Each structure stands twice: as structure tokens, then as C-alpha cells.
Amino acid sequence: MSRLRSIAVLALLLASASVSTAQDFKQRYVGKDPCALKLKADYDFSLRLDKTRNSELRALDIGNASIVMIIESKQDGPACGIIRDVVQVTVPTSDKHLDDPFRDKHFEFRCFDAQAPTDVVIGTIVRKYGNVKVVSAIEAWRIDLKEQKFVETHHKVVCSADGFDGEDDGSDLVDAAKTYAAHGKPGQFGPGSK
């Protein structure tokens, strides 16, 4: 019985350390200008979140943590503005595959919650590079567009890597969620989707 209690205590400590790290990222970044922070990352990627609010999602790999920030820009243009919220996942250094970073748990931005089909949702998944098929998310967050906040969801969420090629047509993730809701097929964005 004491072994079971020790395992439970260890699990609780690890969970609280993960929450503590996530809170550290929020305290360090929320309310600040990402340009003033001069963030340096191994990987830096951004997508237009909501063109009506001039906001974007920016993903960064910093050491063994991957973060996604909601950034509301002061004027047209990427990156500078105010960080409204941050969500973070940790990938142990021993699990990092420098030759194929997509084998690690990472964020994906075309995720869908059938219980909230018009919401913008992000998730974490593990997939091999080149695979664009629909995959169930390990963790997922709905984006509250009004409050510019991540809200963890516990519904079944699926993610697709399909649809990010081609020219920038001016659409945003809000438009992508509406497209999905119109036909209700997870990960499909029209007739050309796989």
C-alpha cells in the first residue's frame, strides 16, 4: 500500500511541477510585447488567428518547452503587440529527435471539436513528418476569441495537417473553423482536401 501511495505522491508532484512551469510562462509573457522580449527559439511559426482583432498564434520551441501565444497586434504586421495568453507543453530533452522534430509531441493548429465546430481549437499530437491524416489530440484548447484566452477542453478533438500549403489568401483560423463547421468533416477544407 505504501508503494501505491508513493507513486500517487510522485505523480502529484510531477503534475504540480508542470502546472508551475506553465504558470511561469504566463507570468513571464502575458501582457508584454513579444518584440521587446526579443524571444529566441529553435522553431518559430505563426498563423493569423482573427483578422478582425489583428491577432495571431505564434508557436515557439524554447529548449524542452513548446509554447503558443495569442498575440494581438497594435497595427498591421506580425509579431509585435501584446501577448494575451500562453499555453505550453514540455517535451523531455531525451525524447527530442533533432533529425525529425515532428516525431515529438507538438502543437497543431487545424483541430476540431465536434461539440463546438465553429470554435478555433489547437491541440498537441505526435505524427510522422508528411502524414496529414486526422489524428486525435493528446491535449486541446479552445480559443475564447472575445477574451483572447486559451480554454482547455476535454472533448474528443481531432487535428489535421492538411491545407497549409499555397499562397496567403487573407483568411484566418476563424474562417477555417467556419469552413469545417459548414461540412462537418474533420480535417477537410473543401474538395481538394485529402
RARADA-V772403 format. One record per backbone hydrogen bond with DSSP energy under -1.0 kcal/mol. NH is the residue of the N-H (numbers start at 1). CO is the residue of the C=O. Records with the same first field share a line. If there is no record, write none. Layout:
NH = CO / CO
//
This chain:
5 = 1
6 = 2
7 = 3
8 = 4
9 = 5
10 = 6
11 = 7
12 = 8
13 = 9
14 = 10
15 = 11
16 = 12
17 = 13
18 = 14
19 = 15
20 = 16
21 = 17
22 = 18
23 = 19
24 = 20
25 = 21
26 = 22
27 = 23
28 = 24
29 = 25
30 = 26
31 = 83
32 = 29
37 = 33
42 = 61
45 = 59
47 = 57
49 = 55
50 = 55
53 = 50
55 = 50
56 = 71
57 = 47
58 = 69
59 = 45
60 = 67
61 = 43
62 = 65
65 = 62
66 = 89
67 = 60
68 = 87
69 = 58
70 = 85
71 = 56
72 = 82
73 = 54
80 = 78
82 = 72
83 = 32
84 = 70
87 = 68
89 = 66
91 = 64
95 = 92
96 = 93
100 = 97
103 = 100
104 = 101
106 = 125
108 = 123
111 = 121
112 = 158
116 = 113
119 = 116
122 = 141
123 = 108
124 = 139
125 = 106
127 = 102
131 = 128
135 = 159
137 = 157
138 = 124
141 = 122
142 = 151
143 = 120
144 = 149
145 = 143
148 = 144
149 = 144
151 = 142
153 = 140
158 = 112
159 = 135
160 = 110
173 = 48
174 = 49
176 = 172
177 = 173
178 = 174
179 = 175
180 = 176
181 = 177
182 = 178
184 = 180
188 = 185
193 = 190
//
